[in-house]
Amino acid sequence: MTGSLLNNLRMFTSLCGQEAMPNVILVTTMWSDVPKAIGMRREEELRDVFWKDLDRAGCRIERFEDTRESAWRIIGNIVKNSGTNVRLQEEIGDGGKTVHETEAGTRANQAPTKASNSLLAKFRGLFSRYAPQCRCPIRTRADSIH
């Protein structure tokens, strides 16, 4: 796994926060493209190395086995999750922070890369789109100066 992928996982954790982790499902794919033994070894490496902290935080790991049944099983498990606010939503909506002041914003500013800035921009857009439904005020950096 490359450095940018690891940075994206860290950013994901910063955006979601610990409380949302039990609602996260990490899904492995391409099981029909490799022999089962290789797939299981790769899954074990993901679980034990790259997703270790996410697994410990309560994320679930599931296999998409290229079948309709597998897809519906995963979707069924998503539906069972109880809703919770993600950290970014709480920091901006409840905490009154700007995006740059959030943990995710701080992380993005510490290691500005094209990928992390792009990801942060996408989440800003998503949050702006869904914030009215959550009744969360959106503040910009300019708002915090006044």
Backbone torsions as a table, in degrees:
resi	resn	phi	psi	omega
1	MET	NA	131.8	-175.6
2	THR	-77.6	166.0	179.5
3	GLY	-59.4	-39.5	-179.2
4	SER	-67.6	-34.2	176.4
5	LEU	-67.2	-39.9	176.7
6	LEU	-65.1	-40.0	176.6
7	ASN	-62.4	-38.4	177.9
8	ASN	-64.3	-37.9	176.7
9	LEU	-65.0	-40.7	177.9
10	ARG	-65.2	-40.9	178.5
11	MET	-63.7	-42.8	178.2
12	PHE	-56.8	-45.4	178.9
13	THR	-62.2	-41.2	178.5
14	SER	-65.3	-38.4	-179.8
15	LEU	-69.1	-41.1	-174.5
16	CYS	-84.0	-45.2	-175.9
17	GLY	84.0	162.4	-175.9
18	GLN	-60.2	-40.5	-174.2
19	GLU	-66.2	-26.3	-178.8
20	ALA	-86.6	-13.8	-174.0
21	MET	-57.4	-38.4	177.8
22	PRO	-63.8	-13.7	177.6
23	ASN	-93.5	-0.1	-178.0
24	VAL	-94.4	134.1	174.8
25	ILE	-120.1	119.2	174.9
26	LEU	-90.8	125.1	-173.3
27	VAL	-116.3	127.1	174.3
28	THR	-90.7	148.9	-176.0
29	THR	-131.9	-178.5	174.0
30	MET	68.4	27.9	-179.5
31	TRP	-65.1	-26.2	179.9
32	SER	-83.7	-6.9	-177.6
33	ASP	-92.4	-13.8	-177.4
34	VAL	-133.4	156.4	173.5
35	PRO	-60.1	146.1	-174.8
36	LYS	-54.7	-40.1	-178.9
37	ALA	-62.1	-40.5	178.8
38	ILE	-68.3	-43.9	178.2
39	GLY	-59.5	-42.5	179.7
40	MET	-66.1	-37.7	178.0
41	ARG	-65.5	-42.6	178.7
42	ARG	-65.0	-42.0	178.6
43	GLU	-62.3	-41.5	178.3
44	GLU	-62.5	-39.9	177.7
45	GLU	-64.7	-43.9	176.9
46	LEU	-58.5	-48.7	-177.0
47	ARG	-63.3	-45.1	-172.4
48	ASP	-86.3	-21.4	-176.2
49	VAL	-114.9	-66.3	-170.1
50	PHE	-78.7	-35.7	-177.8
51	TRP	-104.5	12.0	-174.6
52	LYS	-54.9	-50.6	-178.6
53	ASP	-67.0	-37.2	178.3
54	LEU	-66.6	-40.2	178.0
55	ASP	-62.7	-45.6	178.9
56	ARG	-64.4	-31.6	-179.3
57	ALA	-75.3	-8.0	175.8
58	GLY	112.9	-0.6	176.3
59	CYS	-63.7	148.0	175.7
60	ARG	-101.6	149.0	178.8
61	ILE	-117.8	126.6	-178.0
62	GLU	-134.2	161.2	179.0
63	ARG	-104.6	130.7	166.6
64	PHE	-96.5	114.9	-172.4
65	GLU	-103.0	30.0	176.4
66	ASP	60.4	32.3	177.0
67	THR	-128.8	156.6	176.8
68	ARG	-61.6	-41.1	-179.6
69	GLU	-62.5	-41.7	179.0
70	SER	-62.8	-43.1	178.8
71	ALA	-61.5	-46.5	-178.6
72	TRP	-67.9	-31.8	176.4
73	ARG	-63.1	-45.4	-179.9
74	ILE	-65.2	-45.5	178.6
75	ILE	-61.0	-41.1	177.3
76	GLY	-59.6	-37.8	178.8
77	ASN	-71.9	-30.8	176.2
78	ILE	-67.3	-44.1	-178.6
79	VAL	-61.8	-32.7	-179.4
80	LYS	-69.1	-20.7	-177.3
81	ASN	-63.5	141.8	172.9
82	SER	-82.4	141.2	-179.4
83	GLY	-70.8	145.3	176.1
84	THR	-150.1	152.8	176.4
85	ASN	-74.6	144.9	174.3
86	VAL	-87.0	159.1	-175.5
87	ARG	-54.7	-44.8	-178.3
88	LEU	-58.5	-42.6	178.9
89	GLN	-62.0	-44.0	-179.9
90	GLU	-67.5	-42.4	-178.5
91	GLU	-64.8	-39.4	-178.7
92	ILE	-82.4	-50.4	-175.5
93	GLY	-72.4	-53.7	-176.8
94	ASP	-86.0	-37.1	-175.7
95	GLY	-87.3	-12.3	177.4
96	GLY	70.9	20.6	-179.6
97	LYS	-85.2	157.4	169.1
98	THR	-83.3	166.9	179.2
99	VAL	-57.4	-39.8	-178.4
100	HIS	-67.1	-23.5	-178.5
101	GLU	-87.6	-11.6	-179.1
102	THR	-73.8	166.4	177.4
103	GLU	-59.5	-42.5	179.2
104	ALA	-65.1	-41.8	178.6
105	GLY	-64.0	-40.5	177.3
106	THR	-63.5	-43.4	178.9
107	ARG	-61.9	-43.8	-179.8
108	ALA	-63.9	-37.0	-179.9
109	ASN	-74.3	-26.5	179.0
110	GLN	-69.9	-38.3	-178.0
111	ALA	-132.1	70.4	-176.2
112	PRO	-67.8	117.1	175.3
113	THR	-127.9	161.6	178.6
114	LYS	-58.6	-41.8	-177.9
115	ALA	-66.7	-47.0	-177.6
116	SER	-69.1	-36.6	177.1
117	ASN	-66.0	-37.3	177.2
118	SER	-65.1	-43.4	179.3
119	LEU	-63.3	-44.5	179.4
120	LEU	-63.0	-40.2	178.0
121	ALA	-62.5	-40.1	177.7
122	LYS	-62.7	-43.2	-179.7
123	PHE	-68.7	-35.0	174.8
124	ARG	-59.1	-46.0	179.9
125	GLY	-62.5	-44.6	178.9
126	LEU	-63.2	-43.4	-178.4
127	PHE	-65.2	-42.1	178.3
128	SER	-61.0	-36.9	-179.0
129	ARG	-70.5	-38.8	-174.3
130	TYR	-100.2	-11.2	-178.3
131	ALA	-58.5	-40.0	179.3
132	PRO	-59.0	-32.9	178.5
133	GLN	-69.9	-28.1	-178.8
134	CYS	-91.7	-6.2	-176.0
135	ARG	58.5	39.7	179.1
136	CYS	-104.3	125.3	179.0
137	PRO	-70.4	141.1	176.8
138	ILE	-100.6	124.8	177.2
139	ARG	-116.4	145.0	176.9
140	THR	-107.8	171.2	177.6
141	ARG	-58.3	-38.6	179.1
142	ALA	-61.5	-36.7	178.4
143	ASP	-63.6	-34.5	-176.2
144	SER	-76.8	-16.2	180.0
145	ILE	-78.5	-32.1	-176.3
146	HIS	-76.3	NA	NA
